Amino acid sequence: MRYDGLDSMNAQTNNSHHRQAESPRQLAASIALRLRDNGYQAYFVGGCVRDLVRGTEAEEFAPKDYDIATDALPEQVQRLFPHSLAIGAQFGVVMVIEDGHRIEVATFRNDGLYTDGRRPDSVSYSADAREDVQRRDFTVNGLLMDPLSGEVLDYVEGQRDINRRLIRAIGEPARRFREDRLRMLRAVRFACTLNFEIDRETFAAIPPLAAQIASVSAERVRDELLRILTSGRARRGFELLDSTGLLPHIFPEIAAMQGVAQPPQFHPEGDVWTHTLLMLEMLPANCATTLALGVLLHDVGKPPTFRVAEDRIRFDQHVPVGARMTEDICQRLRLANDEQAQITALVANHLRWMDVPQMRPSTLKRFFRLYRFEEHLELHRLDCLSSHRDLVNYNWVRTHFAQMSAAEIHPERLLSGEDLVVLGHAPGPRFREILQAVEDAQLEGNLDSRDAALKFVREHYPT
């Protein structure tokens, strides 16, 4: 089948393929044309074709990245494109860099055995695009497209599966998953992000192999999980992780939430797992990854602290326990330090909202100083809507936060350690106590000048 909508791009490419490309799509087409001009085959391949087939005009479906498959060998690709990197030359992959864009160009190949569960032990290059497609993961990713005519080469019924909204492994599913164990998680991710179902045989192959996902690197697992969490369909993604048996091997702390009861007067929705799923369901597409992980982990401390005392369900110290668990999980996922700090802060502060109307002005302003406070606001809103639905404290905080200027929340300091030295105080632990007291009085509105602060110290902290 030929897909139109490429004509204007093709005309530009035919007339100016030796000029700088204006977009990744035009650049990819110009690379393919240069390969063809030199006697090689060249096609768009993989996710970009899938998304073009799904709908070229819909922005949500428009490809962001373009990959090319060719019968040119890696060294031949590099000779044609001096600005390129052999990022996986042993597997036939070259990255062409032009006009600030990166286009992956891969040589048709057959793969040998996968003894490490990730990469083939050996590859053999091929001149047949059909052979190359057979070693790929899912039918919807196994399509080739002529970049000039728009004709689609479909050797695996990928177009049918796109129309049926189905994720189906190419060939024998268990073999595909044993070759690269991450493909089990990718099946869930594609079903989630594309809003497709997983083919019955493909699905059935995952539970017996699910435990092997533990051997996949944390970075590769993390990247797939973050795509699920920020897809706008995070609840469905985690329900699929659960039903495929992957969840306890990826996130045992989340799997442990199932069946953990909560006080019905505060959580009429049910157990901790149900509450968390309801929050995930409300996460919008492309939300901050820190917010998404904060939502996922905010009650992670409840299962290990659950107890029943005097006919009441209690989770004593679940916040500090959860914060420590969150730190461990973030480190396990190899997240950046600033991300780890923010996610842990979201978990550590998610119960402070109960006390906000009674907070002193200084305490409230320090609360507002939390980094990316808007994420704390949103987590609390979702927490309320997924349980008792009482938004009184949320609305109170949102109103007061909006009314306060940055200068009110974080005013310039009235005194420094040097000022305390001049007043006769020796440097030491007491410095922090005194400066904290000065700042408290400032935030309470009782001090508004340096002179007033100096007088305050002389009166309350004589030398």
VEXLO-56843 format. One record per residue (C-alpha): x, y, z negated. Coordinates in steps of 0.1 Angstrom, whole numbers, plus 2048, in hexadecimal, padded with zeros to 3 digits. Layout:
N
PT   px   py   pz
PT    X    Y    Z
...
This chain:
463
PT   px   py   pz
PT  800  800  800
PT  80C  823  808
PT  807  83F  7EE
PT  802  862  7FD
PT  809  882  7EB
PT  82D  87E  7F5
PT  82B  890  816
PT  835  8B3  80B
PT  852  8A6  7F6
PT  85D  88F  813
PT  85D  8AD  82B
PT  873  8C1  814
PT  88A  8A3  80F
PT  88E  89C  834
PT  896  8C0  83B
PT  8AC  8C7  81D
PT  8B9  8A7  80E
PT  8DD  8B5  80F
PT  8D1  8D3  7FA
PT  8CD  8D4  7D4
PT  8AE  8C1  7CA
PT  893  8D6  7B8
PT  885  8BA  7A2
PT  88E  896  797
PT  876  889  7B1
PT  886  89C  7CD
PT  8A9  894  7C1
PT  8A0  86F  7BF
PT  892  870  7E2
PT  8B1  882  7EF
PT  8C7  867  7DF
PT  8B3  84C  7EF
PT  8B5  85D  811
PT  8DA  860  80E
PT  8DD  83B  806
PT  8C7  833  824
PT  8DB  84A  83B
PT  8F9  835  832
PT  8E8  814  83B
PT  8DB  809  819
PT  8B8  801  80C
PT  8AB  818  7F1
PT  88A  819  7DE
PT  87B  82A  7C0
PT  876  80E  7A6
PT  867  808  784
PT  853  820  76E
PT  854  83D  787
PT  842  827  7A1
PT  829  81A  787
PT  820  83E  77D
PT  81E  84A  7A1
PT  806  82D  7A9
PT  7F2  836  78A
PT  7EC  859  795
PT  804  872  7A6
PT  7EE  890  79F
PT  7E8  88A  77A
PT  803  89C  765
PT  801  881  749
PT  80A  867  762
PT  825  87A  775
PT  847  869  773
PT  861  87B  75F
PT  87E  864  76B
PT  885  854  78C
PT  89A  834  791
PT  8A7  827  7B2
PT  8AD  803  7BD
PT  8C5  7FD  7DA
PT  8DA  7E2  7EA
PT  8F9  7F9  7E9
PT  913  7EC  7D1
PT  91D  802  7B3
PT  93E  80D  7C3
PT  92B  816  7E3
PT  913  82B  7D0
PT  92F  83D  7BE
PT  941  844  7DE
PT  921  855  7EC
PT  91B  868  7CC
PT  93B  876  7BC
PT  927  885  79F
PT  91D  863  791
PT  925  84D  773
PT  928  827  772
PT  912  824  753
PT  90D  7FF  759
PT  922  7F6  777
PT  925  7D2  76B
PT  8FF  7D0  76F
PT  8FE  7E4  78F
PT  8F3  805  77F
PT  900  828  788
PT  8F3  849  77C
PT  8F3  864  796
PT  8F5  887  788
PT  8EB  8A4  79E
PT  8DA  8C6  798
PT  8D8  8BE  772
PT  8C4  89F  778
PT  8CD  87A  772
PT  8C1  85F  78A
PT  8C9  83B  783
PT  8D2  827  7A1
PT  8D3  801  79D
PT  8DF  7E7  7B6
PT  8C7  7CA  7BE
PT  8D2  7AC  7A9
PT  8CB  78A  79B
PT  8D2  785  776
PT  8E3  768  766
PT  8DD  75A  743
PT  8D5  771  726
PT  8E7  762  709
PT  8E7  781  6F3
PT  8C2  789  6F7
PT  8C8  7AA  708
PT  8DF  7AA  726
PT  8E6  78F  741
PT  908  77E  73D
PT  90D  783  762
PT  8FC  792  780
PT  8FE  78C  7A5
PT  8F6  7A7  7BE
PT  8DB  7A2  7D8
PT  8D0  7B2  7F8
PT  8AC  7A8  7F1
PT  895  7C0  7DE
PT  87D  7A3  7D7
PT  897  791  7C3
PT  89F  7B0  7B0
PT  87B  7B4  7A5
PT  878  791  797
PT  891  798  77B
PT  87E  7B6  76E
PT  867  7B6  74F
PT  843  7BE  758
PT  82F  7BE  779
PT  825  7E3  774
PT  84A  7EB  773
PT  853  7D4  791
PT  847  7EA  7AD
PT  85D  7FA  7C8
PT  854  819  7DC
PT  862  826  7FC
PT  86C  84A  7F2
PT  864  857  815
PT  845  845  820
PT  835  83F  7FE
PT  830  81A  807
PT  830  803  7E8
PT  841  7E1  7E9
PT  82F  7CB  7D1
PT  83D  7A8  7CD
PT  82E  7A1  7AA
PT  80A  7AE  7AC
PT  813  7CC  798
PT  7F9  7E2  7A9
PT  7DE  7CA  7A0
PT  7EA  7CA  77C
PT  7EA  7F0  77C
PT  7C6  7F0  788
PT  7BD  7D6  76E
PT  7D0  7EB  754
PT  7E5  7CC  74A
PT  808  7C7  73D
PT  814  7A5  74B
PT  837  797  74B
PT  847  78E  76C
PT  84B  769  76E
PT  84B  755  74D
PT  845  76C  730
PT  859  759  716
PT  877  759  72D
PT  874  77E  733
PT  873  784  70D
PT  890  76D  705
PT  8A5  77F  71F
PT  89F  7A0  70D
PT  88D  79E  6EC
PT  885  7C3  6ED
PT  86C  7BB  709
PT  854  7AE  6EF
PT  853  7D1  6DF
PT  853  7E1  701
PT  833  7CE  70A
PT  822  7DD  6EC
PT  830  7FF  6F4
PT  824  7FF  718
PT  802  7F2  70D
PT  800  80E  6F4
PT  80D  82B  709
PT  7FB  821  729
PT  7DC  816  717
PT  7DE  7F4  728
PT  7D7  7D1  71B
PT  7F1  7B6  718
PT  7EC  798  72F
PT  7E1  779  71B
PT  7FF  763  724
PT  817  780  71F
PT  807  787  6FD
PT  808  762  6F3
PT  82D  760  6F9
PT  835  77B  6DF
PT  82C  76C  6BD
PT  842  74D  6C0
PT  860  764  6C8
PT  856  782  6B2
PT  871  77A  697
PT  88C  77F  6B1
PT  885  7A4  6B3
PT  89A  7A7  694
PT  8B9  7A1  6A9
PT  8B3  7BF  6BE
PT  8C7  7DF  6B6
PT  8B6  7F8  69F
PT  8BA  814  6B8
PT  8A8  801  6D4
PT  88B  7F7  6BC
PT  88A  81B  6AF
PT  886  82A  6D1
PT  869  814  6DA
PT  858  81A  6B8
PT  85A  83F  6BC
PT  84A  83D  6DE
PT  82E  82A  6CF
PT  82A  842  6B1
PT  829  861  6C8
PT  813  852  6E3
PT  7F2  85E  6D6
PT  7E8  83A  6D1
PT  7FE  831  6B3
PT  7E2  81E  6A2
PT  7DE  807  6BF
PT  803  802  6C1
PT  806  7F7  69D
PT  7E8  7E0  6A0
PT  7F9  7D0  6BE
PT  81A  7CD  6AA
PT  805  7BB  68F
PT  7F2  7A4  6A6
PT  811  79A  6B9
PT  824  791  699
PT  83F  7AB  69F
PT  835  7C2  682
PT  844  7AF  665
PT  865  7AB  677
PT  867  7D0  680
PT  856  7E0  663
PT  851  7C8  646
PT  849  7E6  630
PT  82B  7EF  646
PT  81F  7CB  649
PT  81F  7CA  623
PT  804  7E5  622
PT  7EA  7CB  62E
PT  7D2  7C1  613
PT  7DF  7DA  5FA
PT  7BF  7E8  5EB
PT  7BB  80D  5E1
PT  7A3  81E  5C8
PT  782  820  5DB
PT  779  842  5CD
PT  797  851  5DE
PT  79B  839  5FB
PT  779  82D  607
PT  789  823  628
PT  79A  804  619
PT  7BD  7F7  614
PT  7DE  809  61A
PT  7E1  7FA  63D
PT  7BF  806  648
PT  7C6  829  63A
PT  7E7  82A  64D
PT  7D7  81F  66D
PT  7BD  83A  66B
PT  7D8  854  667
PT  7EC  846  684
PT  7CC  847  699
PT  7CA  86D  695
PT  7EE  874  69F
PT  7EE  887  6C0
PT  804  87E  6DE
PT  827  88D  6DD
PT  825  896  6B8
PT  845  89B  6A5
PT  856  87A  69E
PT  85D  885  67A
PT  838  88B  674
PT  82F  869  684
PT  847  856  66E
PT  83C  86B  650
PT  819  85F  656
PT  823  83B  65B
PT  838  83A  63B
PT  827  852  624
PT  817  836  60F
PT  833  81C  615
PT  839  81C  5EF
PT  817  810  5E7
PT  81A  7EA  5ED
PT  838  7E6  5D5
PT  828  7FC  5BA
PT  805  7ED  5BB
PT  7F6  7E2  59A
PT  7D5  7E1  589
PT  7D2  7EF  566
PT  7B2  7F3  552
PT  79E  7EA  571
PT  7AF  806  584
PT  7C5  802  5A2
PT  7E6  815  59C
PT  804  81E  5B1
PT  81B  82C  597
PT  83A  83D  5A5
PT  830  834  5C9
PT  83D  855  5D6
PT  861  853  5CA
PT  862  82E  5D2
PT  854  836  5F5
PT  86D  852  5FA
PT  88A  83A  5F2
PT  87B  820  609
PT  877  83A  624
PT  89C  843  622
PT  8A5  81F  627
PT  88E  81B  644
PT  89B  83A  655
PT  8BE  82F  651
PT  8B5  80D  65F
PT  8A6  81E  67E
PT  8C6  832  682
PT  8B3  853  682
PT  8C6  874  681
PT  8CD  883  65F
PT  8B6  8A0  663
PT  899  889  66E
PT  8A0  872  650
PT  89E  890  639
PT  87E  89D  647
PT  86C  87B  647
PT  877  874  623
PT  86B  897  619
PT  849  891  628
PT  845  871  614
PT  854  880  5F4
PT  83C  89E  5F4
PT  81B  88F  601
PT  80B  88E  5DE
PT  814  8B1  5D3
PT  7F4  8BE  5E4
PT  7DF  8B3  5C6
PT  7EF  8CF  5B1
PT  7F1  8EC  5C9
PT  7D5  901  5BC
PT  7E4  900  599
PT  808  907  5A5
PT  81A  926  599
PT  821  93F  5B6
PT  846  936  5B4
PT  83F  911  5B6
PT  827  916  5D3
PT  83F  92B  5E7
PT  85B  911  5E2
PT  842  8F7  5EF
PT  83C  90D  60D
PT  862  90E  613
PT  863  8E9  61C
PT  873  8E5  63E
PT  859  8E3  65A
PT  83D  8E8  640
PT  823  8E5  65C
PT  82B  8C0  65E
PT  823  8BD  638
PT  802  8CF  63F
PT  7F9  8B8  65B
PT  802  898  648
PT  7EC  8A3  62B
PT  7CF  8AB  643
PT  7D1  888  653
PT  7D5  878  630
PT  7B5  889  625
PT  7A1  881  645
PT  7AB  85D  642
PT  79F  859  61F
PT  788  86F  609
PT  785  88B  624
PT  788  8A6  60A
PT  79B  8C3  61B
PT  797  8DD  5FF
PT  7BC  8DD  5F6
PT  7C7  8DC  61A
PT  7B2  8FA  623
PT  7BE  90D  604
PT  7E2  907  60D
PT  7DE  90E  632
PT  7CE  92F  62A
PT  7E8  93A  610
PT  805  92E  626
PT  7F7  942  644
PT  7F3  962  62E
PT  817  961  621
PT  833  971  634
PT  855  960  637
PT  863  97C  621
PT  84A  973  605
PT  852  94E  607
PT  877  951  60A
PT  882  974  5FE
PT  8A6  980  5FE
PT  8B7  977  5DE
PT  8BA  993  5C5
PT  8D9  986  5B4
PT  8F7  970  5BC
PT  910  95D  5A7
PT  928  97A  5AA
PT  90E  990  599
PT  90D  978  57C
PT  933  979  579
PT  932  99F  577
PT  918  99C  55B
PT  931  986  548
PT  924  963  54F
PT  93E  948  556
PT  939  933  575
PT  929  912  56D
PT  908  8FE  56C
PT  8F6  91A  55B
PT  8F9  930  57B
PT  8DF  91B  58C
PT  8C7  91E  56F
PT  8CA  943  56E
PT  8C7  949  593
PT  8A9  931  594
PT  898  945  578
PT  89F  966  58B
PT  890  957  5AB
PT  872  94A  598
PT  86B  96C  58A
PT  86F  97B  5AD
PT  857  962  5BD
PT  83E  968  5A1
PT  83F  98D  5AA
PT  84F  998  58A
PT  870  9A3  599
PT  874  9B8  5B8
PT  896  9C8  5B7
PT  8BA  9C1  5AE
PT  8BA  9D8  590
PT  89B  9C7  582
PT  8AC  9A5  587
PT  8CC  9B1  575
PT  8B6  9BD  558
PT  8A4  99C  557
PT  8C4  989  554
PT  8D2  9A0  539
PT  8B2  99B  524
PT  8AC  976  529
PT  8D0  969  52D
PT  8E7  97F  517
PT  90C  977  518
